[in-house]
Amino acid sequence: MTQEDMAQLSREELIDLVLAEHARLEAAQELLEQMKLEIEALRLKIEKGKKPPTNSSNSSQPPSRDQKADLPAKRKKHRHGPPIGHMKYERKFVAQPDHIVEVKPQVCKRCQTDLSKENGRLVDVNQITELPEAKAEVIEVRQYETSCPCCGQKQVGKPPAGLEMERSFGARLEATVVYYRQQQHLSYLRTQSALHDLYRVEISPGGIDKIMQRGGKAAAEQTAPIQTAVQDSAVVHCDETGSRVDGQNWWQWVFCTAQAVFHVIRFDRSVDVIQEVMANHEVEVWVSDCYSAQMKSPARERQLCLAHQLRNLQAVVELYPASFWPKAMQALFRSAVHLHNERDHLSPPEFHAQVQRIERICTWLLERPLQQKDAKRLHKRYTKYRDCLFVFLHRTDVSPTNNVSERALRPSVIHRKVIGCFRSGWGAHAYAALASVIATAALKNISAFNAIQNLFGVPSLPLTEGV
């Protein structure tokens, strides 16, 4: 529309034209704002796509989930076998063998003369280790009632330990069932099959279930002193992992000390579980990752797991390869761990000087301004928990990592992957109680099978003299 055309319009027509133009401009402005939002969202998606994929070196992802790279065809092949200088290992002879077999020639191969009574010369000795045929033995216990000929009082015979009338299986067989389920992660059907194939034992899944209940109940009665030992310890390592119970997400917690290992499985991942276990007791040092519930634990000091921090820093290094700060913090943490491992090889003044150097470098790095978002997040964490980074350098009983707890939880993670989940709450609690008893016994050099067998009492075999 030209200026002359507009001059011929009336006032009302001009107003309508201006309003229409204004509405069009507003619509165009709205569309522009919407396009800006779409462009920003697209930019964020592109930036997110540029981040390196997570793996076991820069996150808590297990190595089994890492993408395995193909090895180059012309790679340098390593020498197989033991390293050079490795001491040769040979099986040692047993001083007192169970059986001795004399192998002597009976007849002369040339003239057929009888040689069975001739004294020969020993030329070679060999020992063979073999398992005897495994077959369960059934013990029938017959209980009698007798009337006293003098007073007429009726007396019922009391079975010896291990042969109680309420028993259907001996302590050693019950311990084997729990060992297969707890330590070897066998399902009910595989446990049933193993007992049948190896020992010719006929047992139903219901019988296995009752044995597991008795084992869990007996183990639960022994967890009180284990919990007390954890509460009275100076240093506690703690961690948690997921657990599936009756189709729901629960959490398995572990509390490790030099004297005891305590497992609990709860429908909770909050600090309430720690407060329940510690029961108003305060320890000197609490070693854990930086999970918020762990940082509220009752302790005078806390030590962050540096293995977790190194992985977190590695993620920032891969995201910002040219950044100085995350690489420097990684080098500082590794230097601190190395100094901890070399403590016994350094004099106290030299060790103290190295500790002071690490503390100064850490303070200097935390005073540096940062721009990257992910690096600033770790910078904020280390500034907040500055006193929780190098406690292990000032105490000999504190570790720089939480690997103690990680190793204590590893069998439970394997159990979860193999079995799948616990079908009931009592099964989860029984597993935790048994894990506590077995892990604590291992600190005293007691095998897992012996620790389990002690829960069920005296084995029925061999029969005691006079029975």
C-alpha positions as CSV (number, residue, x, y, z in Angstrom):
1,M,0.0,0.0,0.0
2,T,1.4,3.4,-1.1
3,Q,1.2,6.7,0.8
4,E,-1.4,8.0,-1.6
5,D,-3.6,4.9,-0.9
6,M,-3.3,5.5,2.9
7,A,-4.2,9.2,2.5
8,Q,-7.6,8.2,1.1
9,L,-8.4,5.9,4.1
10,S,-10.7,7.1,6.9
11,R,-9.6,7.4,10.5
12,E,-11.3,4.2,11.5
13,E,-9.7,2.3,8.6
14,L,-6.3,3.6,9.6
15,I,-6.8,2.5,13.1
16,D,-7.8,-1.0,12.0
17,L,-4.7,-1.2,9.7
18,V,-2.4,-0.2,12.6
19,L,-4.0,-2.7,14.9
20,A,-3.7,-5.5,12.4
21,E,0.0,-4.6,11.8
22,H,0.6,-4.6,15.6
23,A,-1.0,-8.0,16.0
24,R,1.2,-9.4,13.2
25,L,4.3,-8.0,14.8
26,E,3.3,-9.5,18.2
27,A,2.8,-12.9,16.5
28,A,6.2,-12.6,14.8
29,Q,7.8,-11.7,18.1
30,E,6.3,-14.8,19.7
31,L,7.5,-17.0,16.9
32,L,11.0,-15.5,17.3
33,E,11.1,-16.2,21.0
34,Q,10.0,-19.7,20.4
35,M,12.7,-20.2,17.8
36,K,15.3,-18.9,20.3
37,L,14.2,-21.5,22.8
38,E,14.4,-24.3,20.2
39,I,17.9,-23.1,19.2
40,E,19.0,-23.1,22.8
41,A,17.6,-26.6,23.5
42,L,19.4,-27.8,20.3
43,R,22.6,-26.2,21.5
44,L,22.4,-28.0,24.8
45,K,21.7,-31.3,23.2
46,I,24.8,-30.9,21.0
47,E,26.9,-29.9,24.0
48,K,25.7,-32.9,25.9
49,G,26.4,-35.1,23.0
50,K,30.0,-33.9,23.0
51,K,30.6,-35.3,26.5
52,P,32.7,-38.5,26.5
53,P,30.9,-41.7,27.3
54,T,31.0,-42.9,30.9
55,N,33.2,-45.9,31.7
56,S,34.8,-47.5,34.7
57,S,37.7,-44.9,34.7
58,N,35.6,-41.8,34.9
59,S,32.5,-43.0,36.8
60,S,31.2,-45.7,39.1
61,Q,30.2,-47.8,36.2
62,P,31.6,-51.4,36.6
63,P,34.3,-52.5,34.1
64,S,32.0,-55.2,32.8
65,R,29.9,-52.5,31.1
66,D,32.8,-50.8,29.4
67,Q,32.9,-50.9,25.6
68,K,35.7,-53.3,24.7
69,A,38.0,-52.0,21.9
70,D,39.3,-54.5,19.2
71,L,42.9,-55.2,19.7
72,P,45.2,-54.2,16.7
73,A,46.1,-57.1,14.5
74,K,49.9,-56.3,14.7
75,R,49.9,-55.8,18.4
76,K,52.9,-56.8,20.4
77,K,52.2,-60.2,22.0
78,H,53.2,-60.7,25.6
79,R,55.0,-63.8,26.7
80,H,52.7,-66.3,28.2
81,G,53.4,-68.1,31.5
82,P,55.0,-66.9,34.7
83,P,57.3,-63.9,34.8
84,I,61.0,-64.3,34.5
85,G,62.5,-65.1,37.9
86,H,59.2,-66.6,39.2
87,M,59.9,-69.4,41.7
88,K,58.9,-72.8,40.5
89,Y,55.9,-74.2,42.4
90,E,55.7,-78.0,43.0
91,R,53.1,-79.9,44.9
92,K,54.4,-81.0,48.3
93,F,54.2,-84.6,49.4
94,V,52.0,-85.4,52.4
95,A,54.0,-86.8,55.3
96,Q,51.3,-89.2,56.4
97,P,49.3,-90.5,53.4
98,D,45.9,-92.1,54.1
99,H,46.7,-95.2,51.9
100,I,49.9,-96.7,50.7
101,V,49.9,-99.0,47.6
102,E,53.0,-101.2,47.0
103,V,53.5,-101.9,43.3
104,K,55.9,-104.9,42.8
105,P,56.4,-107.1,39.8
106,Q,54.7,-110.5,40.3
107,V,56.1,-112.6,37.4
108,C,59.4,-112.4,35.5
109,K,58.6,-111.3,31.9
110,R,61.4,-113.5,30.5
111,C,61.2,-116.8,32.4
112,Q,57.8,-116.5,34.2
113,T,59.5,-117.0,37.6
114,D,57.3,-116.0,40.6
115,L,58.6,-112.7,42.0
116,S,55.9,-111.9,44.5
117,K,58.0,-112.9,47.5
118,E,61.2,-111.2,46.4
119,N,62.4,-108.0,48.1
120,G,62.5,-105.2,45.6
121,R,64.4,-101.8,45.4
122,L,62.2,-98.7,45.7
123,V,62.7,-96.7,42.5
124,D,59.9,-94.1,42.5
125,V,57.2,-92.6,44.7
126,N,54.0,-90.7,43.6
127,Q,51.1,-89.3,45.6
128,I,47.6,-89.0,44.1
129,T,44.9,-86.9,45.8
130,E,41.4,-88.2,45.3
131,L,38.0,-87.6,46.7
132,P,36.2,-90.6,48.2
133,E,32.7,-91.4,46.9
134,A,30.4,-88.8,48.5
135,K,27.3,-90.5,49.9
136,A,25.2,-89.1,52.7
137,E,24.6,-91.5,55.6
138,V,21.2,-91.8,57.3
139,I,21.1,-92.1,61.1
140,E,18.0,-93.5,62.7
141,V,17.5,-92.3,66.2
142,R,15.3,-94.5,68.4
143,Q,14.1,-92.8,71.5
144,Y,12.9,-95.0,74.4
145,E,10.7,-94.3,77.4
146,T,11.5,-96.3,80.6
147,S,9.5,-96.6,83.9
148,C,11.5,-96.6,87.1
149,P,10.9,-100.0,88.9
150,C,11.2,-98.2,92.3
151,C,9.0,-95.1,92.0
152,G,7.3,-95.6,88.7
153,Q,8.5,-92.3,87.2
154,K,8.7,-92.5,83.4
155,Q,12.0,-91.4,81.9
156,V,12.6,-90.5,78.2
157,G,16.1,-90.8,76.8
158,K,17.8,-87.6,75.7
159,P,19.6,-87.8,72.3
160,P,23.2,-86.5,72.2
161,A,24.1,-83.2,70.6
162,G,23.7,-83.4,66.8
163,L,21.0,-86.2,67.0
164,E,18.1,-84.2,68.4
165,M,14.7,-85.6,67.6
166,E,13.5,-82.5,65.8
167,R,16.3,-82.7,63.3
168,S,15.8,-84.0,59.8
169,F,19.3,-83.1,58.5
170,G,22.7,-83.0,60.3
171,A,24.6,-79.8,60.9
172,R,27.2,-80.5,58.2
173,L,24.5,-81.1,55.6
174,E,22.6,-77.9,56.6
175,A,25.9,-76.0,56.5
176,T,26.5,-77.3,53.0
177,V,23.1,-76.1,51.9
178,V,23.7,-72.6,53.3
179,Y,27.2,-72.6,51.8
180,Y,25.9,-73.3,48.3
181,R,23.2,-70.7,48.6
182,Q,25.2,-68.0,50.4
183,Q,28.7,-68.3,49.1
184,Q,28.3,-70.0,45.7
185,H,25.1,-68.2,44.8
186,L,23.2,-71.3,43.7
187,S,19.5,-71.1,43.2
188,Y,17.1,-73.5,45.0
189,L,16.9,-75.8,42.1
190,R,20.7,-75.9,41.5
191,T,21.3,-76.5,45.2
192,Q,18.8,-79.3,45.1
193,S,20.5,-80.8,42.0
194,A,24.0,-80.4,43.4
195,L,23.1,-82.2,46.6
196,H,21.5,-85.1,44.6
197,D,24.4,-85.4,42.2
198,L,27.2,-85.2,44.7
199,Y,25.8,-86.7,47.9
200,R,22.6,-88.6,46.7
201,V,20.6,-86.5,49.1
202,E,16.9,-86.1,48.3
203,I,15.7,-82.7,49.5
204,S,12.8,-80.4,48.4
205,P,13.0,-76.7,47.8
206,G,10.8,-76.3,51.0
207,G,13.5,-78.2,53.0
208,I,16.2,-75.9,51.6
209,D,14.0,-72.9,52.5
210,K,13.6,-74.1,56.2
211,I,17.4,-74.6,56.5
212,M,18.0,-71.1,55.2
213,Q,15.5,-69.7,57.7
214,R,17.2,-71.6,60.6
215,G,20.7,-70.4,59.4
216,G,19.5,-66.8,59.1
217,K,17.9,-66.9,62.6
218,A,21.1,-68.4,64.1
219,A,23.2,-65.8,62.4
220,A,21.0,-63.0,63.5
221,E,21.5,-64.0,67.1
222,Q,25.3,-63.5,66.6
223,T,25.1,-60.1,64.9
224,A,24.6,-58.1,68.1
225,P,28.3,-58.4,69.2
226,I,29.4,-57.7,65.6
227,Q,27.3,-54.5,65.7
228,T,28.8,-53.6,69.1
229,A,32.3,-54.1,67.7
230,V,31.5,-51.7,64.8
231,Q,30.1,-49.1,67.3
232,D,33.3,-49.3,69.5
233,S,35.8,-49.0,66.6
234,A,37.9,-45.9,66.0
235,V,37.7,-46.1,62.1
236,V,34.6,-47.3,60.1
237,H,34.4,-47.8,56.4
238,C,30.9,-47.6,55.0
239,D,29.2,-48.1,51.7
240,E,25.9,-49.2,50.2
241,T,24.6,-50.9,47.0
242,G,21.2,-51.6,45.5
243,S,19.3,-54.8,46.4
244,R,16.0,-56.1,45.0
245,V,13.6,-57.5,47.6
246,D,10.1,-58.8,46.6
247,G,10.2,-56.7,43.4
248,Q,11.2,-53.4,45.2
249,N,14.4,-51.4,45.4
250,W,16.1,-51.9,48.8
251,W,19.6,-51.0,49.9
252,Q,22.4,-53.2,51.4
253,W,24.7,-51.3,53.7
254,V,28.1,-52.5,55.0
255,F,30.1,-51.2,58.0
256,C,33.7,-52.4,58.0
257,T,36.3,-52.2,60.8
258,A,39.5,-54.0,61.6
259,Q,37.6,-56.4,63.9
260,A,34.1,-56.8,62.3
261,V,32.0,-56.5,59.2
262,F,28.3,-55.7,59.6
263,H,25.7,-56.0,56.8
264,V,22.1,-54.7,56.9
265,I,19.5,-54.6,54.2
266,R,16.9,-51.9,54.5
267,F,14.2,-50.2,52.5
268,D,16.0,-47.0,53.0
269,R,19.1,-45.1,51.8
270,S,19.0,-42.2,54.2
271,V,21.1,-41.4,57.2
272,D,18.5,-43.2,59.4
273,V,20.2,-46.5,58.6
274,I,23.5,-45.2,59.9
275,Q,21.9,-43.8,63.0
276,E,20.1,-47.2,63.6
277,V,23.4,-49.1,63.3
278,M,25.5,-46.7,65.3
279,A,22.9,-46.1,68.1
280,N,24.3,-42.7,69.3
281,H,27.9,-43.9,69.2
282,E,30.5,-41.6,67.6
283,V,33.6,-42.9,65.9
284,E,36.9,-41.0,65.3
285,V,37.0,-41.4,61.5
286,W,34.4,-42.3,58.9
287,V,35.6,-43.4,55.5
288,S,33.1,-43.3,52.6
289,D,32.3,-41.7,49.3
290,C,30.7,-38.3,49.2
291,Y,27.1,-39.4,49.4
292,S,25.1,-37.0,51.5
293,A,23.9,-39.6,54.0
294,Q,27.5,-40.8,54.6
295,M,28.6,-37.2,55.2
296,K,26.1,-37.0,58.1
297,S,27.5,-40.0,59.9
298,P,28.4,-39.6,63.6
299,A,32.2,-39.1,63.4
300,R,34.7,-36.5,64.5
301,E,36.5,-36.6,61.2
302,R,35.7,-38.0,57.7
303,Q,37.9,-39.3,54.9
304,L,36.6,-39.1,51.3
305,C,37.4,-42.1,49.1
306,L,40.1,-40.8,46.8
307,A,39.4,-43.6,44.3
308,H,36.0,-42.1,43.7
309,Q,37.4,-38.6,43.4
310,L,40.0,-39.7,40.8
311,R,37.2,-41.2,38.7
312,N,35.2,-38.0,38.9
313,L,38.2,-35.9,38.0
314,Q,38.9,-38.2,35.1
315,A,35.5,-37.4,33.7
316,V,36.3,-33.7,33.8
317,V,39.7,-34.3,32.1
318,E,38.0,-36.1,29.3
319,L,35.4,-33.4,28.9
320,Y,38.1,-30.5,29.0
321,P,41.4,-32.1,27.9
322,A,43.2,-28.7,27.9
323,S,42.1,-27.8,31.5
324,F,44.9,-27.6,34.0
325,W,43.0,-27.9,37.3
326,P,41.5,-31.4,37.1
327,K,44.8,-32.9,36.0
328,A,46.7,-31.2,38.8
329,M,44.1,-32.4,41.4
330,Q,44.5,-35.9,40.0
331,A,48.2,-35.8,40.3
332,L,48.0,-34.4,43.8
333,F,45.7,-37.2,45.0
334,R,47.8,-39.9,43.4
335,S,50.9,-38.3,45.0
336,A,49.1,-38.4,48.4
337,V,48.2,-42.1,48.0
338,H,51.8,-42.9,47.0
339,L,53.1,-41.1,50.0
340,H,50.7,-43.1,52.2
341,N,52.1,-46.4,50.7
342,E,55.7,-45.2,51.2
343,R,55.2,-44.1,54.8
344,D,57.3,-47.0,56.3
345,H,60.2,-46.2,54.0
346,L,60.5,-42.5,55.0
347,S,61.8,-40.9,58.2
348,P,59.2,-39.0,60.2
349,P,60.7,-35.5,59.4
350,E,60.8,-36.4,55.7
351,F,57.3,-37.8,55.7
352,H,56.0,-34.7,57.6
353,A,57.6,-32.4,55.0
354,Q,56.0,-34.2,52.2
355,V,52.6,-34.0,53.9
356,Q,53.0,-30.2,54.3
357,R,53.9,-29.9,50.7
358,I,50.7,-31.7,49.6
359,E,48.6,-29.6,51.9
360,R,50.1,-26.4,50.5
361,I,49.6,-27.4,46.9
362,C,46.0,-28.4,47.6
363,T,45.3,-25.0,49.2
364,W,46.8,-23.3,46.2
365,L,44.7,-25.3,43.7
366,L,41.5,-24.7,45.6
367,E,42.2,-20.9,45.5
368,R,42.3,-20.9,41.7
369,P,39.2,-19.5,39.9
370,L,37.5,-21.9,37.5
371,Q,35.1,-21.5,34.5
372,Q,34.0,-25.0,33.6
373,K,30.7,-26.1,35.2
374,D,31.8,-29.7,36.0
375,A,35.2,-28.5,37.3
376,K,33.5,-25.9,39.5
377,R,31.3,-28.6,41.0
378,L,34.3,-30.6,42.1
379,H,36.0,-27.5,43.2
380,K,33.1,-26.6,45.4
381,R,33.0,-30.1,46.9
382,Y,36.7,-30.1,47.8
383,T,36.5,-26.7,49.3
384,K,33.6,-27.7,51.4
385,Y,35.2,-30.9,52.6
386,R,38.8,-29.7,52.6
387,D,39.5,-31.3,56.0
388,C,38.2,-34.7,54.6
389,L,40.8,-35.1,51.9
390,F,44.1,-36.1,53.6
391,V,43.1,-37.5,57.0
392,F,44.9,-40.7,56.1
393,L,48.2,-38.8,56.0
394,H,47.8,-37.8,59.6
395,R,46.7,-41.2,60.9
396,T,48.2,-44.6,60.3
397,D,44.9,-46.5,60.8
398,V,43.0,-44.7,58.0
399,S,43.0,-45.7,54.3
400,P,42.9,-43.2,51.4
401,T,40.2,-45.3,49.7
402,N,37.0,-47.1,50.6
403,N,38.1,-50.3,48.9
404,V,37.5,-52.3,52.1
405,S,33.7,-51.7,51.8
406,E,33.8,-52.2,48.0
407,R,35.3,-55.6,48.5
408,A,32.9,-56.5,51.2
409,L,29.9,-55.7,49.0
410,R,31.3,-57.4,45.9
411,P,29.9,-60.9,46.8
412,S,26.5,-59.4,47.4
413,V,26.6,-57.7,43.9
414,I,27.5,-61.1,42.4
415,H,24.7,-62.7,44.3
416,R,22.2,-60.1,43.1
417,K,23.3,-60.6,39.4
418,V,23.1,-64.4,39.7
419,I,20.0,-64.9,41.9
420,G,18.1,-61.8,40.7
421,C,16.3,-60.8,43.9
422,F,15.2,-61.9,47.3
423,R,11.6,-63.1,47.3
424,S,10.9,-62.0,50.8
425,G,12.1,-59.7,53.5
426,W,13.2,-62.5,55.8
427,G,15.5,-63.8,53.0
428,A,17.2,-60.4,52.6
429,H,17.7,-60.1,56.4
430,A,19.0,-63.7,56.6
431,Y,21.4,-63.0,53.8
432,A,22.7,-59.9,55.6
433,A,23.1,-61.7,58.9
434,L,25.0,-64.6,57.3
435,A,27.2,-62.2,55.4
436,S,28.1,-60.4,58.7
437,V,29.0,-63.7,60.4
438,I,31.0,-65.0,57.5
439,A,32.9,-61.8,56.8
440,T,33.7,-61.3,60.5
441,A,34.9,-64.9,60.8
442,A,37.2,-64.3,57.8
443,L,39.0,-61.6,59.8
444,K,39.8,-64.3,62.3
445,N,41.0,-66.8,59.6
446,I,37.9,-68.9,60.0
447,S,36.7,-70.4,56.7
448,A,33.2,-69.6,55.4
449,F,32.1,-73.2,55.7
450,N,33.3,-73.5,59.3
451,A,31.6,-70.3,60.3
452,I,28.3,-71.5,58.8
453,Q,28.6,-74.9,60.4
454,N,29.1,-73.4,63.8
455,L,25.6,-71.9,63.5
456,F,24.0,-75.3,63.3
457,G,25.7,-77.0,66.2
458,V,27.6,-80.3,66.5
459,P,27.7,-82.5,63.3
460,S,25.9,-85.8,63.6
461,L,28.9,-87.8,62.3
462,P,31.1,-89.3,63.4
463,L,29.0,-90.9,66.1
464,T,30.4,-90.5,69.6
465,E,31.6,-93.6,71.5
466,G,28.8,-95.4,73.2
467,V,26.0,-94.1,71.0
